[in-house]
Amino acid sequence: MVKKVVLASLRGFCAGVIRAIDIVDLALNKLGAPIYVRHEIVHNEHVKKDFESRGVIFVDELGEVPDGNCVVLSAHGSEVRVFEEAKNRNLAVVDATCPLVIKVHLEMIGAWKKGFKVVYIGHKGHQEVVGAMSHLPNDSCFLVGSVKDVEELPISLGKIFIATQTTLSVDDTKGIIEALRKKYKEVMLPGAQDICYATQNRQDAVKELARITDYILIIGSKNSSNSCRLVEVAKLAGTKAELVPDPYTYEVPKNLYGKIVGVSSGASAPEVLVETLISKLAAPVEILQLKQENVNFKLPDMDELKRPMLV
């Protein structure tokens, strides 16, 4: 069947995803079911279904959470109104927002207070984008997703601060930042550390896979921005690629027979999915090792976490 599999060592869960999943686990162990989570804790159906089997209930809005319960806010960040509503309803809240996302929020607020307009580079409608932009007045924060969007911004913005969705990469933002620097005289750039290290590392690994393989399979859910972007990166590098949302039901197509197949996974895809796909490909596995990741985020103090008393 497949001649060889080249597996990217830089793949799968990032530190922010690990932290978010650990937070839900801790809440379950401390309080027991049910635990409510606003939106998917991370963008992966397999993670979601596993938690649902253990008593986690995913909701779109806090209005679906009964009084006297605990709600975990997802890793992507939440709108300011969500925190206000939770406080007004006296819900026990655990914020699982990725620290890198919070860092960008604080930088945006700081720049705004110094008189900058904020131009946020991101995907319209993405949960991280909606949450980040909610921290500033509408007339102080502008979303762009392309160079064309930059062209449509008013020149009267004055001095601007550039913020970015963390799950983009340096490559994703380069052209847009250049366009902004050409259009505006005073531009404060984001720090390179605002780009998620995992996003950049996984894209770099896929570029290398594209150089040495015939075809690339990316494990990840269809609503995972970073997983879909890995497929795009492979194709832009000149190698055919596809997203594999569910390795359990994946059937190896005949066009992969005799080919060298690269495999990676998005930052919210569990490793068990990688193992499942590798077993189906049934070929010798070579590990593509580029660098080491040693990033860990501290868990919040949950010693005082309890269900609120109902009045």
C-alpha positions as CSV (number, residue, x, y, z in Angstrom):
1,M,0.0,0.0,0.0
2,V,1.6,3.2,1.2
3,K,5.4,3.2,0.6
4,K,6.4,5.2,3.7
5,V,4.9,7.6,6.2
6,V,6.8,10.7,7.3
7,L,5.4,11.9,10.6
8,A,6.0,15.5,11.8
9,S,7.2,15.6,15.4
10,L,5.8,19.1,15.8
11,R,2.1,18.3,15.7
12,G,-1.0,18.1,17.8
13,F,-1.9,19.7,21.1
14,C,-0.3,23.0,21.9
15,A,0.2,24.3,25.5
16,G,-3.0,26.3,25.4
17,V,-5.1,23.3,24.4
18,I,-3.5,21.1,27.0
19,R,-4.2,23.8,29.7
20,A,-7.8,24.2,28.6
21,I,-8.5,20.4,28.6
22,D,-6.8,20.0,32.0
23,I,-9.0,22.8,33.4
24,V,-12.2,21.0,32.3
25,D,-10.8,17.7,33.8
26,L,-10.0,19.5,37.1
27,A,-13.5,21.1,37.3
28,L,-15.1,17.6,36.7
29,N,-13.0,16.0,39.3
30,K,-13.6,18.7,41.9
31,L,-17.3,19.4,41.3
32,G,-18.6,16.3,39.4
33,A,-21.0,16.5,36.5
34,P,-22.6,18.5,35.1
35,I,-19.9,21.0,34.1
36,Y,-20.9,23.5,31.4
37,V,-18.5,24.8,28.8
38,R,-19.4,27.8,26.6
39,H,-18.5,26.9,23.0
40,E,-16.2,24.0,22.3
41,I,-13.3,24.0,24.7
42,V,-11.1,23.4,21.7
43,H,-12.1,22.9,18.1
44,N,-12.1,19.1,17.9
45,E,-15.2,16.9,17.7
46,H,-13.4,13.9,19.4
47,V,-12.4,16.0,22.4
48,K,-15.9,17.3,22.6
49,K,-17.6,13.9,22.5
50,D,-15.2,12.5,25.1
51,F,-16.1,15.2,27.5
52,E,-19.8,14.9,26.8
53,S,-19.6,11.2,27.7
54,R,-18.3,12.3,31.1
55,G,-21.0,14.8,31.9
56,V,-19.8,18.0,30.2
57,I,-22.5,20.1,28.5
58,F,-21.5,22.4,25.8
59,V,-23.6,25.6,25.3
60,D,-23.5,28.6,23.0
61,E,-24.6,31.1,25.5
62,L,-24.7,31.4,29.3
63,G,-28.5,31.6,29.2
64,E,-28.4,27.8,28.7
65,V,-26.5,27.3,32.0
66,P,-28.9,26.8,35.0
67,D,-28.3,28.9,38.1
68,G,-25.9,27.4,40.7
69,N,-23.6,25.8,38.1
70,C,-20.0,26.0,37.0
71,V,-19.1,27.2,33.5
72,V,-15.8,27.0,31.8
73,L,-15.0,29.6,29.1
74,S,-13.1,28.2,26.1
75,A,-9.5,28.5,25.1
76,H,-10.2,31.0,22.3
77,G,-11.3,33.8,24.6
78,S,-14.8,35.2,25.3
79,E,-16.5,38.6,24.9
80,V,-16.5,41.0,27.8
81,R,-20.3,40.7,28.0
82,V,-19.9,37.0,28.8
83,F,-17.9,37.8,31.9
84,E,-20.3,40.5,33.0
85,E,-23.3,38.2,32.5
86,A,-21.6,35.4,34.5
87,K,-20.9,37.8,37.4
88,N,-24.5,39.1,37.4
89,R,-25.9,35.6,37.5
90,N,-23.4,34.5,40.2
91,L,-22.1,31.5,38.1
92,A,-18.9,29.8,39.1
93,V,-16.6,30.7,36.2
94,V,-13.3,29.2,35.2
95,D,-11.6,31.0,32.3
96,A,-9.6,28.6,30.1
97,T,-8.5,31.3,27.7
98,C,-5.0,30.7,26.3
99,P,-2.5,32.9,28.0
100,L,-1.2,34.0,24.6
101,V,-4.7,35.2,23.7
102,I,-5.0,37.1,27.0
103,K,-1.6,38.7,26.3
104,V,-2.9,40.1,23.0
105,H,-6.0,41.5,24.8
106,L,-3.8,43.3,27.3
107,E,-1.6,44.8,24.5
108,M,-4.7,46.0,22.6
109,I,-6.1,47.7,25.6
110,G,-2.7,49.2,26.5
111,A,-2.2,50.6,23.0
112,W,-5.8,52.0,22.9
113,K,-5.2,53.8,26.2
114,K,-2.2,55.5,24.7
115,G,-4.3,56.9,21.8
116,F,-3.7,54.2,19.1
117,K,-6.4,52.8,16.9
118,V,-6.1,49.0,16.8
119,V,-6.1,47.1,13.5
120,Y,-6.7,43.4,14.3
121,I,-5.6,40.8,11.7
122,G,-7.8,37.8,11.8
123,H,-10.7,35.7,10.4
124,K,-14.1,37.4,10.6
125,G,-16.4,35.5,12.9
126,H,-13.8,33.4,14.6
127,Q,-14.3,33.1,18.3
128,E,-10.9,34.4,19.2
129,V,-11.4,37.5,17.0
130,V,-14.9,38.3,18.4
131,G,-13.6,38.0,22.0
132,A,-10.5,40.1,21.4
133,M,-12.3,42.9,19.6
134,S,-14.9,43.1,22.3
135,H,-12.4,44.7,24.7
136,L,-12.4,48.0,22.7
137,P,-15.0,50.4,21.4
138,N,-16.2,49.7,17.8
139,D,-14.7,52.9,16.6
140,S,-11.3,52.1,18.0
141,C,-10.7,48.5,16.6
142,F,-10.8,47.5,13.0
143,L,-10.7,43.9,11.6
144,V,-8.7,43.1,8.4
145,G,-8.1,39.7,6.8
146,S,-6.4,40.7,3.6
147,V,-4.5,43.5,1.8
148,K,-7.7,44.5,0.2
149,D,-9.2,45.1,3.6
150,V,-6.3,47.4,4.4
151,E,-7.0,49.4,1.3
152,E,-10.6,50.0,2.5
153,L,-9.5,51.4,5.9
154,P,-9.9,55.1,6.4
155,I,-6.6,57.0,6.2
156,S,-7.8,59.2,9.1
157,L,-7.1,56.5,11.7
158,G,-3.8,58.2,12.5
159,K,-1.4,56.1,14.6
160,I,-2.3,52.4,14.7
161,F,-1.3,49.4,16.7
162,I,-1.4,46.0,14.9
163,A,-2.8,43.0,16.8
164,T,-3.1,39.5,15.4
165,Q,-5.2,36.4,15.9
166,T,-2.7,34.1,17.6
167,T,-3.5,31.1,15.4
168,L,-2.1,32.9,12.3
169,S,1.5,32.7,11.4
170,V,4.2,35.1,10.4
171,D,3.7,34.1,6.8
172,D,-0.1,34.8,7.1
173,T,0.4,38.3,8.4
174,K,3.4,39.5,6.5
175,G,1.7,41.0,3.5
176,I,-1.0,42.7,5.5
177,I,1.5,44.2,7.9
178,E,3.6,45.6,5.0
179,A,0.4,47.2,3.5
180,L,-0.4,48.8,6.8
181,R,3.1,50.2,7.2
182,K,2.9,51.7,3.7
183,K,-0.5,53.3,4.4
184,Y,0.0,54.7,7.9
185,K,2.9,56.9,9.1
186,E,2.9,55.7,12.7
187,V,2.6,52.0,13.2
188,M,3.2,50.0,16.3
189,L,3.9,46.3,15.4
190,P,3.0,43.3,17.4
191,G,5.7,41.3,19.1
192,A,6.7,38.1,17.2
193,Q,5.7,36.2,20.4
194,D,2.1,37.1,19.9
195,I,1.9,34.6,17.1
196,C,1.3,31.2,18.6
197,Y,4.6,29.3,18.6
198,A,2.7,26.1,17.9
199,T,1.0,27.5,14.8
200,Q,4.3,28.6,13.3
201,N,6.1,25.4,14.2
202,R,3.5,23.2,12.7
203,Q,3.4,25.2,9.5
204,D,7.2,25.1,9.2
205,A,7.0,21.3,9.7
206,V,4.4,20.9,7.0
207,K,6.5,23.0,4.6
208,E,9.3,20.5,5.1
209,L,6.9,17.6,4.7
210,A,5.9,19.1,1.4
211,R,9.5,19.0,0.2
212,I,10.0,15.3,1.0
213,T,6.6,13.6,0.5
214,D,4.2,13.0,-2.3
215,Y,1.0,13.7,-0.4
216,I,0.1,15.1,3.1
217,L,-2.7,14.2,5.4
218,I,-3.6,16.7,8.2
219,I,-5.7,15.5,11.1
220,G,-8.1,18.0,12.4
221,S,-11.7,19.2,12.5
222,K,-13.2,21.2,9.7
223,N,-13.9,24.1,12.1
224,S,-10.3,24.2,13.3
225,S,-8.7,27.3,11.8
226,N,-5.1,26.1,12.3
227,S,-5.8,22.6,10.9
228,C,-7.3,23.9,7.7
229,R,-4.4,26.3,7.3
230,L,-2.0,23.4,7.5
231,V,-3.7,22.0,4.4
232,E,-3.4,25.3,2.6
233,V,0.3,25.6,3.6
234,A,1.0,22.1,2.1
235,K,-0.8,23.0,-1.2
236,L,1.0,26.4,-1.4
237,A,4.3,24.5,-1.1
238,G,3.3,22.4,-4.1
239,T,2.2,19.1,-2.5
240,K,-1.3,17.7,-2.6
241,A,-3.0,17.5,0.8
242,E,-6.3,16.9,2.5
243,L,-7.9,17.3,5.9
244,V,-8.8,14.1,7.8
245,P,-11.4,15.0,10.4
246,D,-12.0,11.4,11.5
247,P,-9.2,8.8,11.1
248,Y,-11.5,6.1,12.5
249,T,-13.7,6.2,9.3
250,Y,-10.9,7.2,6.9
251,E,-10.2,4.7,4.0
252,V,-6.8,4.9,2.4
253,P,-7.4,5.8,-1.3
254,K,-5.6,3.9,-4.0
255,N,-3.9,7.0,-5.3
256,L,-1.7,6.9,-2.2
257,Y,-0.5,3.3,-2.9
258,G,3.3,3.4,-3.5
259,K,3.5,7.0,-2.3
260,I,5.5,8.7,0.5
261,V,2.8,10.2,2.7
262,G,3.4,13.0,5.2
263,V,1.2,13.2,8.3
264,S,0.6,16.0,10.8
265,S,-2.2,17.3,13.0
266,G,-3.7,20.5,14.1
267,A,-3.1,22.0,17.6
268,S,-6.4,20.7,18.9
269,A,-6.2,17.1,17.6
270,P,-5.6,14.3,20.1
271,E,-2.6,12.0,19.6
272,V,-4.9,9.0,19.5
273,L,-6.2,10.2,16.2
274,V,-2.6,10.2,14.8
275,E,-2.0,6.7,16.0
276,T,-5.3,5.5,14.4
277,L,-4.4,7.0,11.0
278,I,-0.8,5.7,11.1
279,S,-2.2,2.2,11.7
280,K,-4.5,2.5,8.7
281,L,-1.6,3.6,6.4
282,A,0.2,0.4,7.4
283,A,3.7,1.6,6.3
284,P,7.2,2.2,7.8
285,V,7.2,5.4,9.8
286,E,10.0,8.0,9.7
287,I,9.9,10.9,12.2
288,L,10.6,14.4,10.9
289,Q,12.3,16.2,13.8
290,L,12.9,19.9,13.4
291,K,13.0,21.4,16.9
292,Q,11.8,20.8,20.4
293,E,8.8,22.5,22.1
294,N,9.1,23.1,25.8
295,V,6.2,25.5,26.5
296,N,3.9,25.0,29.5
297,F,1.2,27.3,30.8
298,K,0.3,27.4,34.5
299,L,-3.1,26.1,35.5
300,P,-5.4,28.5,37.4
301,D,-5.9,28.1,41.1
302,M,-9.1,26.1,41.5
303,D,-8.9,25.4,45.2
304,E,-11.8,27.8,45.9
305,L,-14.0,26.6,43.0
306,K,-17.5,25.6,44.2
307,R,-21.0,25.7,42.9
308,P,-22.7,28.9,44.0
309,M,-25.4,28.8,46.7
310,L,-28.9,29.2,45.2
311,V,-30.8,32.0,47.0
